[in-house]
Amino acid sequence: MSSTHLSIHYHLVFGTKNHEALIASAWRDRLQAYLGGVIRTLDGVPEAVGGVADHVHLLVGLRATHTLADVLREIKSVSSAWVHEEVGVRSFAWQEGYGAFTVSASQLENIRGYIQQQEEHHRTHFPGGIFDVASAPWGGIR
């Protein structure tokens, strides 16, 4: 084979600092579009972006040359600045950490659907706003 073929997909999850519900529905779609643009700027492929008031989910395709920590640092840094400047929420910040899970090609559609249905998922499964990682589609951590 004279060329290289990679299929590296990640399900990324990160939240607002202190899990504050700062991502208002009035500008959530704009933030999600912006996050997709940041990923494209970094030469990644945004396959799905979703979330709720206190966290986001991204399904991204990355290159072998990407360093996951660097990609996340850049996404969080520039999107936080965007919220400050474009939305005017000066108190906005992302949490320090993140979750990153590799996704096999056979599971891309399942994870894409899960991300696209985040608002409904949280409305029906977590009416009190409490998230249980064991109920996540990747099986959670026990």
N, C-alpha and C positions, 0 to 999 in steps of 0.2 A: 504494500500500500504506500503510495507516494505522498499522501496527505494525512493530516490528523483530523479525526472526528471525535468530538467530545459532546456529551450530554450531561451537563452539570446544572442541576436545578436545586434551588433552595427555597424552603418555606421559612421566611423571616418574620419574627414577631417582636415588636418592642412597644413600650408604653410611655405615657407621659410621666413626668417626674411625680413621685408620690401617688401615682395612679389617679391624678386629678382629672375629672371629666371636662377637659378644656377644649376638645375638638368638637366644636358646635356643628350641628347638622347644616347650618346656613353656609358654611364654607368647607365642609368635609370633602365634598366632591372635588373642589379646587385643590385641596391639599393632596388628595389621592392622585389627581392628574399631575400635579407638580412632582410628587414622588416618582411617578412613572417616567417623567422627563429627566429627573436626576439620574435614574438608572440608565436610561438611554445615553445620556451625556457621558456616563462612565463606561460606555460600550457594553452594557448589559442589556438583557431583554426583559422588560416588565411583562410578565404573563398574566398577572392578576394583582390588583391592589384593592384592599378593603379594610374595614375596621369600624370601630365605634368610638364613643367619646373619649375613651382613655387609652386606646392602643390601636395599632395598625398591624395588618398582615400583608406580606408581599410574597408573591411567587415569582422568582427571578431566575433567569438563565445567565450564568456567568462564564467567563472565559477561564482557561487554565491559568492565565497570568494574573487574574484577580486575587487579591488577598482579602478574605472575607472581612476581617477586622477593619481594614482600610476602607472597603466599600461601605460598611455600616457606619463608620465614623463620618465619612463624607455625606452620606444620605442624611444622617441625623443633624449634622452641622448646618448644611445649606438649607434644609427644610425648616429647621428651627429659626434661622435668620429670615426665611421667607415669611413665616408666621408673624414674626416681630414686625417686619417692614410692610407686608401686604395686607395682613389681617389686623394688625395693631394690638395683638395680645402679647404685651411685653413680658408677662410672667410665664409664658410658654417655655417649656423645656422637656426634653426626652429623658427617660431614665438612663442610668449609666449602662446597664446591661442589655442583653437581647437573647432571643432564642433563635437558633438556626438549625434547620433539619434538612437533610438531603431528601430529595423526592425522586423516586424511580420514574422512568418514562411511563410505566403502566399505571401510575397513580396521579399523573398530572391533572387529568380531568376531575378526579375526586377532590383534590386539594384546591383546584381552581374554583369549583363549585362551592366548597366550604368557605373560601375567602369572599366570594361574591355574595354570599348569603349571611355575612356576619351580623348585620343589623337584625335580621329575622332570627338568626340563631340565638343571639343574646336576649332578644325579646321573649322567646319561648322557653329557653333553657335556664336563663339566669335573670328572672324578673327582679330579683333583689340586687342585681349587679355583681354577684359573687361568682367568680370563675373557678371551676374545678378542672385542673389540668388532666385528670384521669378521663374526662369525657371528650377530650380532643381527638381528632381523627387519626392521629399517629399513635394512639393507644395510651398516651400519658406515661408518667413515671410512677411506678408503684414502690 
